[in-house]
Amino acid sequence: MLASSLNLNDAQWWLVMVFVAFLGGCVGSFLNVVMYRLPRGESIVWPGSHCPKCQHAIRPWHNLPVLGWLMLRGKCYDCKEPISPKYPLVEFVTAAVFVLVALAMGMS
């Protein structure tokens, strides 16, 4: 659907773009899970997200794409071991691609 046919005002347009970016970040987060676990023969479903070093479950509020890594300053909350910047990078790039696709589809 084109933005013009949706009759979005500026605030609504920004809200849609934030949603699209968040959705893209979530897809990027899932891609990280797939890239980490499949080569190791692990399930992509169970267990939930956890620190690869200490195995502690990641709290839901720390599992927000890009923002969680920034909040934790790139370290596990529990063991304080560094978390690779590749994770937020994949999430950010995927979010950016989602936004670019939305803009290319007429959401401008």
N, C-alpha and C positions, 0 to 999 in steps of 0.2 A: 504494500500500500504506500502510496506517496504521501509525504507529509502535508502537501497542499490539499489533498483530498481528506486528510484527517483534521484539518483546520486547527493545528496546534499553535498555541501561543508560545512565547519564548520559554516560560517556566515549564510548560508541558514538554517542549522539545528537549530541554535539558534533563528532565526527569526520565524521558525515554532513552536518551543517550547514556545516562548513568546506569539505567537498568540493563541496557545492551552491553555496556562495559562490564558490569558485574557478572552478567551471564557468561560473557567471554572469559572472565577471570575464573569462574567456576569450571568451565570446560578446560581451561589451561591447568587448573589444579588437578582435575581428573587425568589429563594427559601426563602430568608429573607422576601420578600414581602408576599409570600404565607403564611409563618409561622406566620407573624404578623397579617395579615388581615383576613384570613379565620376564625380563631376562634372568631373574632369580628363581623363576618357577613358582612365585607366590601368587596367591589369590588377589584379584583386584577388588574384591568385595569385602573380605574378612581377613584380618581384623581391620578396624577403622584406622584412620590416620594416626601415626605414632612416630616418635623420634627414632631414626635409624640407629642411633648410638645406645640410648638407655631403654628403648622400647616403650616408654611411657606414652599413654594416649594423649593426643593433642586436644586441648580444651576447645570447645566450639568457638569461643570468641578469639582464640588464637589461630583459628583455621580459616580466617577470611582471606581471600586472594589478595596478595601483595601487602595489604594492611597488617595482617597477622605477623608477617616476617618483619615489617617495620616496627610494630609494637614491641616485638621481642628483640629488636636490634640484632637480628640475624643469629640468635642463639636459642637453644632449647631452654624452655622455662625451668625444667627440672634439673638437667645435668649441666647446663650452661655450655655445652659443646656447640661449636659453630654449625649453622645450617647453611648449606650452599646457596649463594645468590642465584644459582640457576633456577631454583624453584620460583621466586617472584618474577624472574625474567621471563620464563615461559608463560606465567600467568598474565603478565603485563602485555607481552607480544600478542597473545591470543585475544586479550581484551581489545587491544588496538585493532587487530584484524576484524573483529566483530563490529567495532565502531565504523571502520572504513567501509565494510560491506554494507552496513546500514546507510551510510552516507551515499554510497554508490547506487543504492536502490531507491534513492530519492528522499531520504529523511533529512534533507538539508533545507 
